[in-house]
Amino acid sequence: MTTVSLNQPIKTAPGPTPLPIIGNALEFRQGVLEAMQRGHQMYGDVFQLKIGKRHVFVVSHPALAQEVLIDRAAEFPKAQAILRLILGDGLVTNTDHTSWLTQRRMMQPMFHRQRLNAMGDKMVKAGESLLERWQEKDQTMFDLDFEMMQVTLDIITQTMFSSDLRAEASKLGHTLGDALHFLQQRIQSPIQLPLEWKIPTHEKYRANKAALDNLIMSVINERRSTQPKDDLLDMLLEARDADTGEGMTDQQLLDEVITIFGAGHETTAHTLTFAWYALAKHPQILEKLHQELDTVLAGRAPTIDDLAKLEYTKQIFEETMRHYPTAPSTTPRLALENTTLGGYAVPKGALISVNIYNIQHHSEFWDNPNEFRPERFQNRQEKHRLEFMPFGAGARKCIGNNLALMEGQLLLAQIAQKYNIILEQPTMQLEQSITLRAKGGLRVRLEKR
């Protein structure tokens, strides 16, 4: 693999030879993640693919990521994301910079550290409910990824809605997963049929979208007729534009609630699944984690105040996010004009995809990048500011990054105190379906400590 010099003469980016009509669609037969890894290994830090008529440039170097996401962000605005089909114009998918900035400013107070600290008790309570349910599992095999989805769904419903919507949330989580899978297949397809066409996959998408919208709007409308509960939904309802004093429209509220609901549980759940897989494969790391938990907590439940002392717990979660980034690539950016990137010509209208997975496995920035080693985050000396970017970078960096770190660290500590996770399958296959996940889940059983 070669590394691109930023001062090379302008030339055509390498990549696999496209076929007529379908372009490089066959590259994805083994999966998107595999195609991106293979492209990086064969062609270097910038390579291009053609999917139908679309030119896609894949960037796998932090210096080039900084160009696209920060230094030249105005030249490479966010493209119309396919996620918009589910999330509408929420904070993740809004491509209009002016309205996005207004949204960001309105929502920023929700994710202030002081507000997040107030959510800590609800996170711990959800973890305790999980452990209570697990008392009945004993030696039964089960899907750990499903269980992690349930506990993070519990947390997001408690912190957003201040109520127990576990049954509804579980249905929403399943519906959202189906919708994301549909979108991933649509991204990979060289020919995108109009969504208005009444074919089974489109009908299922529309049904899933309607189910999401209807449940969320029913919760919003019910809240308007009840007493405030000082949760995330109340903060959305009370948020005002600093310039106009106006609140959010119903559509804005719907889009933001679905965005927070979707982004606020699935990625953390998958990260926890990956963490437990790694710990099961590395008993020496698990033993070191137990030593820290026994020393700091001495058997009691963790609190927000303990997080600063649970350093190794945090390192494990960070290394999991590096090794298994649940957002393997950024939302594509659009080249507004003919330009260059990394010495390569980029035509107007091309899409630029910053591949976070490849960057976080780049041998120029990480020693033995395929090794799971939490200690690398102890007093880490950065070689580049974007060598580690699990939450993206620049103005569009994920607004909920501190929430995810807090939640992941607390749940990891709670579970590791009580149980060891025993794998019932030798390996875990990764699947990129917008987010990165364990394909088919992860079958495990419990072992009490």
C-alpha positions, 0 to 999 in steps of 0.5 A: 500500500502506498501513501499519497503525497499531498504535493504529487502532480495531478493524475487520475486516481487508481481503482478497479476497472468499471464495467459498462452500466454497473461500474464497480458494483461487483466489488461489493459482493463480499461486503462494503467493508471488505471492498473498502479494505481491499481497495485501500490495500491495493490502491492506497490512500485515495482510490475511486469507484464507479457505482452506476454513473456515480464517481466515488473517491475513497479517502483513507488518510487523516491529512486528506480527511482534514482537507475534506472535512475541515480545511476545505469543507466549503468546497466539499459540502455534505451530499444529500445523504440516503439516510435522509429517507429515514431521518429526514432533515435532522442534524445528521442529514441536513445539507443546508448549512444555514438551517443546520447551524441553527439546529445545532445551536438550538440542540447544543445545550441538550448535550452539555456535560452538566446535562449529561451527568444528570442522565447518569443515574438513568443509565445505571438504572437501565444497566441494573435492569439488564443484570436483573433480567440476566439472572434468569438466563443462567447457562442459556445461549443468547444473542448478545447484540440483541441484549445490548440493543435492549439496554441502550434502547432502555436508556434512550427512552428513559433519557428522551421520553422519561417513560418505559416504552421498552416494548415500543422501542424494541419494535422501533429498533427492529424497524430501524434496523430493517430500514438501514439494511434497505438503504445499504442495499440501495447505496450499493446498487448501480441502478436505483429504482424510483421509490414510488414504484410499488415493489416489495422492498419499497413497500416494506421501506414505506411501512417501516418509515410510517411506523417510525413517524407515527409512534414518534409523533404520538409521543410528541403530541402526548407530551404536549398535553402533560407536565414537563419531565425535564428530559431530552424531549422537553428540551427539544420542545422548549428549544428556540432559535436565538435570532427569531425566538421560534421553536421547532416545527412538527417536522423538525421535532419528528426528524430530530427525535428519530435522529437522536433515537437512531443515533443514540442507541444503535452505535453504542449497542454494537460497540459494546458487543464488539468490546465483549467479543474482544474481551472474550478473545483476550482474557489478559485484558479482561483480567486487568479490567476486573482488577480496576473494577474491583479496586475502584468500585469494590462491588458497588455500582459505578456512578458518573463520579467514578468514570475518571478513575476507571481509566482502563475501562475507558481505554477498552471502549476507545480501542473498541471504537478504533478497531470496530468503528460503528460508523466506518465512513463519513456521510459522502461529501460532494465536489462542487467544482473540478478540483484535486485531492491528494494530487488526484483530479476530482471531477465536479459532482463526484462523491468523497467518502472518508473511510474511518475504518481504514484511517483507524487501521492505517499502519503509518499511525497505528503500531500493529493496527489489527491487534486489539490493545487498549494500552495504546490509549494510555498517554497516547501521542497523536501523529495526526489529529484525525488518526482517531475519529470515531465520531467524525470531525469538523463542524459536523462531528457527532453532537452526542460523542460525550453521551456515548462515551459515558454510556459505554463506560458505565455499562461496560463496568456494570456488566464486567463486575457481574459476568464473564461473556463466553463465546458460543461461536469461534469468530464474529463476522462483520457486516456494514449496513450503514453502521458496522455490526456483528452479522447475524448477532453474537451467540454467547452464554454467561458465566457469573464472576 
